[in-house]
Amino acid sequence: MIAHLLRLLAGFEILTDGQITIDGENMQSIQPYNRPVNMMFQSYALFPHMTVAKNIAFGLKQDRIPKADIKKRVEELLELVHMKQLFNRFPHQLSGGQRQRVALARSLAKRPKLLLLDEPMAALDKKLRGQMQLEVVNIIERVGVTCVMVTHDQEEAMTMATRIGVMHDGKLLQTGTPHEVYEYPNCRRTAEFIGTVNIFKGTIIESSADHVIIDAPELDQKIYVNHGVSSSTGATVWVAVRPEKMVINKVPPSDQYNYSRGKVEEIAYVGGLSAYYIKTQSNKVISATLANVDRLAENRLTWDDEVYLSWQPDAAEVLTW
C-alpha cells in the first residue's frame, strides 16, 4: 500500500479520488516525466557501465540541458555529497554508502520539488545506516527539497523525519512530529509500531476532567493518570507506558497507584542501556529500560530478582482503540 502511495505521487498510477497538489499545482493531468518529482530507489538503480559523474548527469542529458550547465550542476552535486574525488569511478568500485550518495545526487540533479525515498537505508549495515541517516538529512536540508520517505524501521523514521505518518491496511492512523507520535499515540497500533511499549487493558472506574483511575487486572495496583479522557466510567481502555518511563525498585513505592511486583526474567545489555523484562504475578511481561550510567554500580539487578515496577501519573497514555 505504501509503495502504491509513492507510485501515485510519482504519477505511475492514476488517482481515482481526491487530488495531489505539489507547490499549489494539481498533478492530475501531468504525466510522470513532467512532474517535479524524483525518486531514489532502495537498490539505488545506478547504471553499472557509467561513472559516478555520468550517472548523476543522466537525467540532465535526457532533458537536453546545455553541456556547460550539466558540468556545473554535476560538480555542485559531487561537492554536496562529498564524492568529488571519486567522480570517475564506476558503481562496483564504490562502498554501499558511496553508492547511496551517488543515487541521492542523481535524484537531486533535476532540482525536484518533491523527492521520494523508498527504504533508502535498507541495503546498508546497521552502523553505516546510522551514519548515513544523518548525512542524508543534512544534504536534503541544505538543498531545501520536500521529501517523502517510506521505511519500516521505526528508529530510522524517528531520526530522519520532521513529520511521521503511520499507515496500516491502507489507512493513515496518525500524523505528527516524531515526539507527538511517540509520546501521544492515538491508538494501540501506532503505539506498538513506533518504539517499544507496555500496554495494559483495563476498565475506567473513576473519571473526571483532571484524572482517570483504571482497574487493570494484570497489575497489582490500579492505574492513575493525571489527565482526563473522552471515555466514561465503565469503558474498556488500554494504557500505554514506554519502557524508559518505568522505574525499578527492590522496595514497594509509597504510592497506592501505578506499580506492580514481579521477577526479572530476562536482561538485555545493549551498551548505553539495559532492557529488563519483568514477569508479574499475572504472568504479564513488562519491559523497562535503564541507562547504564555507573559502571561500578553495586547491587545491580540480576535474573530472578524480586522487584517493583512503577511510573508517574503523567507517563501513561490512555488509548480507546
WOJO-V504287 format. One record per helix or strand of 2 or more residues. SS is the DSSP state (H for helix, E for strand). FROM is the first residue (numbers start at 1). LEN is the number of residues. Records with the same first field share a line. If there is no record, write none. Layout:
SS = FROM-LEN + FROM-LEN
This chain:
H = 2-9 + 32-3 + 52-11 + 67-14 + 84-3 + 91-3 + 96-13 + 126-18 + 154-7 + 178-6 + 188-6 + 243-3
E = 21-2 + 25-2 + 37-4 + 114-5 + 146-5 + 164-5 + 171-6 + 198-10 + 212-4 + 223-3 + 236-6 + 247-3 + 259-11 + 273-8 + 285-7 + 306-5 + 316-4
